[in-house]
Amino acid sequence: MKLNPNGLKIFPFNHQPSFAELWEVAIETLYDRPIYVNEFKAMLEANGITKGSRILDTCSGGGFPALDLVRDGYRVEALDASVDMVELYNCRSADLGLISRCTHGRWQELPRLLPGQKYDLLICRGNSFRHAAGGWNKAEKGFPNADAAYHETLQIFREALKPGGRLYVDISRDPTNHREMICWIDVEGRHEQLNFVIEHDGAVRRASFIRVSPDGTEIKLPNSAPALVPYELEQLIKKAGFRLQPVSIPAESELFQGWMAHI
Ligand SMILES: C[S@@+](CC[C@H](N)C(=O)[O-])C[C@H]1O[C@@H](n2cnc3c(N)ncnc32)[C@H](O)[C@@H]1O
């Protein structure tokens, strides 16, 4: 992943930032957004997805890249399971003068929330699929029902695709532990370091933010998920009846494996 050429930025908050706001800060820090969005659009085009295609970002977060695509004329709808992400998406959309709004809900609730809706493309990006069994913004110790949750989610995605439709899904390749400071945040006038940490604990992968105060006090905001590697995810997707085409987004290809999956 290319680091933002501006180096370590300072992001100001006049309130305690939500988990969603910290993710947005991480995206702004770790990605050159226009470059990434252009590469993502080129990947869509190479896979037959156009501005006329009906797209659902199944875990839109704060709108990366769903809102960029909406702004550029794509027909994107958005879903996300986290209340703070939905709020951030809707605020950002309104700030951009867009009418797009995010539906609150989990993949497992799609048949109830968007009954009978069929899409040309489902997007499940940002290492999100790992969380089909839970663990987003939680420190779980294990995921005993992960395989069943992955299979159920993939069947739901399958049902939501038009004939010939595609699922874009990705996963990080980060088998080793890692800690880096990504930027400064200025919270109600106090400078803090924002660190991002990846730790593996047996079959669990934790990806957490750590806010470090000037006196060294640390606040950890955890995420946990099964420690899948790309090969294992590939096998799960194939077992659910999809065929897979690896795709590359150069801005993040060192750290992420992505696929277009289709029936
Ligand atoms: C790493 S963020 C990715 C956000 C955005 N797609 C991006 O690429 O930056 C993971 C997102 O998945 C959402 N999520 C996790 N489990 C979910 C589920 N079961 N159904 C829908 N969204 C889910 C979280 O709320 C979070 O916004």
The ligand as a Gaussian input file, in Angstrom:
#p B3LYP/6-31G(d) Opt

LIG

0 1
 C      -12.763000      -2.540000       7.366000
 S      -14.325000      -1.777000       7.271000
 C      -14.451000      -1.537000       5.553000
 C      -15.259000      -0.319000       5.209000
 C      -15.211000       0.070000       3.728000
 N      -15.840000      -0.933000       2.903000
 C      -13.790000       0.246000       3.269000
 O      -13.371000      -0.450000       2.359000
 O      -13.090000       1.076000       3.839000
 C      -15.414000      -3.157000       7.565000
 C      -16.886000      -2.785000       7.496000
 O      -17.661000      -3.981000       7.480000
 C      -18.834000      -3.750000       8.227000
 N      -19.362000      -5.056000       8.604000
 C      -18.788000      -5.978000       9.417000
 N      -19.576000      -7.060000       9.505000
 C      -20.671000      -6.837000       8.733000
 C      -21.850000      -7.583000       8.416000
 N      -22.065000      -8.785000       8.939000
 N      -22.751000      -7.029000       7.584000
 C      -22.531000      -5.794000       7.033000
 N      -21.441000      -5.028000       7.316000
 C      -20.526000      -5.556000       8.144000
 C      -18.363000      -2.908000       9.399000
 O      -19.424000      -2.233000      10.016000
 C      -17.375000      -1.982000       8.707000
 O      -17.970000      -0.805000       8.267000

